[in-house]
Amino acid sequence: MANIDKIIKKVKKRQKLRFTELCALCEHFKMKKKRISGSHHIYKRIEAPFFTLPVQSVKGDAKPYQVKQLLDNLESNSIKFVK
C-alpha cells in the first residue's frame, strides 16, 4: 500500500509516471487488464461506474494524457482520489 501512496503523491505533484506505476494505479481503482492489443493494455473497471482505459508505454513511461484520462474518469464518476 505504501507504493500506491507514493504514486498518488507523484500524480498530485504532476510528476511523470512510469508505465508500471500507471498500471498499479489502475488496479488500485478496481480496474482489471482485459487484454493487450499490440502496445496497448486495455483496462476495464470491474465495479460501477464502468469505463475502459487503454494505456501504453513509451520507453517505460506512461503517456501523460492517459494519466489525465484516468484522473478525469475517476473525478467525473465521483470516485475518491485521496491520500
Secondary structure, 3 states (H helix, E strand, C coil): CHHHHHHHHHHHCCCCCEHHHHHHHHHHCCEEEEEEECCEEEEEECCCCCCEEEEEEECCEECHHHHHHHHHHHHHCCCCCCC
